[in-house]
Structures are given as structure tokens and as C-alpha cells.
Amino acid sequence: MENEAFFSEFIYHVKHFLVVFKREPAVERGMEFIAKFSTSLQTSSVQAGTDDEAAEVSDSQDDMHPFLLRLFKFLLQVKLQLMASFYFKYNFKKDVVVVA
């Protein structure tokens, strides 16, 4: 349950960075921290295995750290929601679909 609580708190703070659409240094540093922290979990789980396992890193979903996998799923969901809201706006007054 600790992992679930940590992930939900982590996502709560990640969402603050996702609503800023300007290139601000604080936001870029925060996103860089998120990327480094998330990928460090992946490398630490690979290093925890034997040397033979570390040499054979595959791209399969089973080898990915569960936290990193959940973060990717969350970010993909956010991206899909943004695409739907930005690209498919319907203008009821003119009866046309606005692609923005």
C-alpha cells in the first residue's frame, strides 16, 4: 500500500508541472527531476540482478519497473485527453469541426 500512496502523491505533484505550457526554468528542472527519478528506479532494479541479467536488458514490458510503467501509462492517458480536447473542438454556431 505504501507504493500506491507514494505513486498517487507523486502524480499529484507531477500534474502541477503538466498545466504550465510555457518554458519556465522551474518547470523544466521539475520535469528533469521526474525523468531522472523515474529512470533511476529502472536502473537500480537492473543493477539489483546478476551481471548476466544486467547485460541482457530487453525492451519488454516485464522488465520495466512497475513505477515507471505506471508513469508512462498515466502520461499517455494525459496526452490522449489533451489531443481529444485540442484537436476535435466542435463549433456549434458554425456547425463545423475546428482543428486547433
MODELLER restraints for C-alpha pairs under 7 A, 6 or more apart:
rsr = mdl.restraints
at = mdl.atoms
rsr.add(forms.Gaussian(group=physical.xy_distance, feature=features.Distance(at['CA:17:A'], at['CA:27:A']), mean=5.93, stdev=0.5))
rsr.add(forms.Gaussian(group=physical.xy_distance, feature=features.Distance(at['CA:38:A'], at['CA:68:A']), mean=5.76, stdev=0.5))
rsr.add(forms.Gaussian(group=physical.xy_distance, feature=features.Distance(at['CA:41:A'], at['CA:65:A']), mean=6.76, stdev=0.5))
rsr.add(forms.Gaussian(group=physical.xy_distance, feature=features.Distance(at['CA:42:A'], at['CA:64:A']), mean=6.53, stdev=0.5))
rsr.add(forms.Gaussian(group=physical.xy_distance, feature=features.Distance(at['CA:42:A'], at['CA:65:A']), mean=5.30, stdev=0.5))
rsr.add(forms.Gaussian(group=physical.xy_distance, feature=features.Distance(at['CA:46:A'], at['CA:54:A']), mean=5.55, stdev=0.5))
rsr.add(forms.Gaussian(group=physical.xy_distance, feature=features.Distance(at['CA:47:A'], at['CA:54:A']), mean=6.24, stdev=0.5))
rsr.add(forms.Gaussian(group=physical.xy_distance, feature=features.Distance(at['CA:86:A'], at['CA:100:A']), mean=5.93, stdev=0.5))
rsr.add(forms.Gaussian(group=physical.xy_distance, feature=features.Distance(at['CA:87:A'], at['CA:99:A']), mean=4.93, stdev=0.5))
rsr.add(forms.Gaussian(group=physical.xy_distance, feature=features.Distance(at['CA:87:A'], at['CA:100:A']), mean=5.30, stdev=0.5))
rsr.add(forms.Gaussian(group=physical.xy_distance, feature=features.Distance(at['CA:88:A'], at['CA:97:A']), mean=6.52, stdev=0.5))
rsr.add(forms.Gaussian(group=physical.xy_distance, feature=features.Distance(at['CA:88:A'], at['CA:98:A']), mean=6.42, stdev=0.5))
rsr.add(forms.Gaussian(group=physical.xy_distance, feature=features.Distance(at['CA:88:A'], at['CA:99:A']), mean=5.95, stdev=0.5))
rsr.add(forms.Gaussian(group=physical.xy_distance, feature=features.Distance(at['CA:89:A'], at['CA:97:A']), mean=5.93, stdev=0.5))
rsr.add(forms.Gaussian(group=physical.xy_distance, feature=features.Distance(at['CA:89:A'], at['CA:98:A']), mean=5.29, stdev=0.5))
rsr.add(forms.Gaussian(group=physical.xy_distance, feature=features.Distance(at['CA:89:A'], at['CA:99:A']), mean=6.69, stdev=0.5))
rsr.add(forms.Gaussian(group=physical.xy_distance, feature=features.Distance(at['CA:90:A'], at['CA:96:A']), mean=6.13, stdev=0.5))
rsr.add(forms.Gaussian(group=physical.xy_distance, feature=features.Distance(at['CA:90:A'], at['CA:97:A']), mean=4.53, stdev=0.5))
rsr.add(forms.Gaussian(group=physical.xy_distance, feature=features.Distance(at['CA:90:A'], at['CA:98:A']), mean=5.88, stdev=0.5))
rsr.add(forms.Gaussian(group=physical.xy_distance, feature=features.Distance(at['CA:91:A'], at['CA:97:A']), mean=5.99, stdev=0.5))
rsr.add(forms.Gaussian(group=physical.xy_distance, feature=features.Distance(at['CA:91:A'], at['CA:98:A']), mean=6.58, stdev=0.5))
